[in-house]
Amino acid sequence: MALCTADSHCTGEGDYENAAAALLSPLHQSTTPTAIRAAAARRRNTLHDMHVYLRRLGLDLNGDTPEITDSGDHTIPSLILHVTGTKGKGSTLSLCESILRNAHGLNTGMFTSPHLVSIRERIRINGVPVSREVFGRVYWTVRRRLERHLQGDNDAQAGAENEAVSGGGTTTTLPPLPVLPGYFRMLTLMALYTFCHYQHSKIDVILLEVGMGGRYDATNVFEPYPLTKAHSRTSPQRVLVRGITLIDYDHTRVLGSTLTQIAWEKGGICVRGKLENIGMDDGDYDMFVEGYAASKERQKHQSNSHKESSEVQSSSVVFASGKNTPEVLSVLRETSSMNDCQLQIVHDSSLESFPGIGLQGDHQRSNAALALAMCQYAAEKNLKLLLSTSEEKIRDALARTSWPGRCHTVPLACLSSDNAETGRRGCKPSINLRCDGAHTPISIRACIEWFRKVSTSNSSSTYEKVRRVLVFNCSHERNPLPLLFSLYHSNLFDWVYFCRADFERPSAVPKRLEDGWLREPLTVEGASGGVAVTFASMCAELETFALRNPAGGYDILPLDPLEISAKISWQHTLSRLWKVFDYYQRYCVVANSMSQALSNVTAADLSSHGLTVKEAISEIKKSETLSATNDMLVEVCVTGSLYLVGSALEAAGWEECEALGTIC
């Protein structure tokens, strides 16, 4: 494989390792308070910054960079799929990718995040990660082109790049634009560069998953159509298909504390004329609410026929999952309308003709319905694409879809067969890793139902005993209480490990509980009599119980959880939270419903903390080996974090193949 960029040289395995290390270094990571503040200050200027970086790379995605005239060494695909949301973004894109590749015969380039085992997983060609060689070559090619702008002849241009123009024409001075972009921006640039320069198979369609939010995300760089007539004459007609999956609470420090605020950020992928309408002073959610109220008032004076005709005349479409709340859909509908875009709500009923989906979990049906709607729209815009497939091919493509780390099962070990001569019993797994990167309350509940289903089906008739183990971790920036509360009240697990992942996203936030989390209501259907409780109220009731029963030995109770969590590891904190749930259930729920006193009963210590995932799996294997003669099946649920799932898959020796081809 030869690299044909004029400003690069042949690279190899070592350059991939160096590239991966550089991406995790201060070159691309904000590791100091000053660097973190500087990066945060430029968040709203992301699209302008990306425009600068793309110009330096010679990529004119929308025909709005006249100085870029030579595009002979690359081709920009004319079909773009862009997906945002909170849950199911990657799953939806993987379903789209499978349909477009397997049913329509297109060559696909897909960019997703985060990765599980290898950073190369973020950039995929025809469903599989790019090779180590290609990843390394792309990194160094992109980096060298960007570093050219350290030269003095670019100083005048640099000053303009550090000024953000507001809607009113005023300017805001920003921290200097880094020569090398931050981690996610760099990976986005690498993906776009790869898709536009890939050889072996020319890329027909780009599929992009939003990293965070949407409005100010580095992936939000494509317009629904070329912006200049000159560009449209030299490029095929642009088809931009946008999808919004289920919106839930996540990244609330950045996106907002309400679902409607988060929906406004996500709906930013609908904006047209992005460089003119998205920036430092493009307004905020409060200004949107004011405009929304005014819009609703205007609609009162419009006839239904007028409103319907205006919707039909919308120049583009965005698809949204019907699983979203009415409030979220209302915000998305208004955001779309403001940008001459029609919102189409997609329901699971549209999937009735396609019963089989390769992705496990009932919740994947809504993702599949959204993917199907997006791909059908893309086909309708391209007659050749529409005629190249059939319902049978689409059905097969949905059934063949796979997406690592989401409702993903990996058998860890095998028991030997009963009959060595015939092997009639065969090799059956004694340990199953059930991995799902769920990390919000809604997705954790879906994970629980999936794990309950797969860990109980046929196990009782095949094995004498089934043991269920939870391996859990979540980001310290996320409230762990509703996640753990649901997992605890699932009554599924015999043992719990709170493990640290091998890798986690750098964060300036201290690893401790927050006061507001302790007062958020926790409710699980059928638990605590169906009455919402808070962690703070649990601790208060337990303290009262302990005072009434001084001989019970309740010294492990975190009577001041905020103070204690600041002194111990995050995994130790999670372990203590679990124990509080256990004590509360035993002493304040069960005891209060029974006439006999339970003060002499102690909660069993059924959790461990501080181990790596690899160490926890090793410990599980040892316990399984001791019980092998009893024909035991161990079902291990790994959840709470995709980083944790990645560590588990790596510990299990799981890996993917890599794509063929190179770049030019």
Secondary structure by P-SEA (a helix, b strand, c coil): ccccccccccccaaaaaaaaaaaaccccccccaaaaaaaaaaccaaaaaaaaaaaaaccccccccccccccccbbbbcbbbbbbccccaaaaaaaaaaaaacccbbbbbbbbcccccccccccccccccccaaaaaaaaaaaaaaaaccccccaaaaaaaaacccccccbbbbcccccccccaaaaaaaaaaaaaaccccccccbbbbbbccccccccccccccccccaaaaaaccbbbbbbbbccccccccccccccaaaaaaaaacccccccccccccccccaaaaaaaaaaaaaaaaaccaaaaaaaaaaccbbbbbbccccaaaaaaaaaaaaaacbbbbbbcccccccccccccccccaaaaaaaaaaaaaaaaaacccccccccaaaaaaaaaacccccccbbbbcccccccccccccccccccbbbbccccccaaaaaaaaaaaaaaacccccccccbbbbbbbbcccccccaaaaaaaaaacccccbbbbccccccccccccccccccccccccccccccccccccaaaaaaaaaaaaaaccccccccccccaaaaaacccaaaaaaaaaaaaaaaacccccccccccccccccccccccccccaaaaaaaaaaaaaaacccbbbbbbbbcccaaaaaaaaaaabbbbbbbbbccc
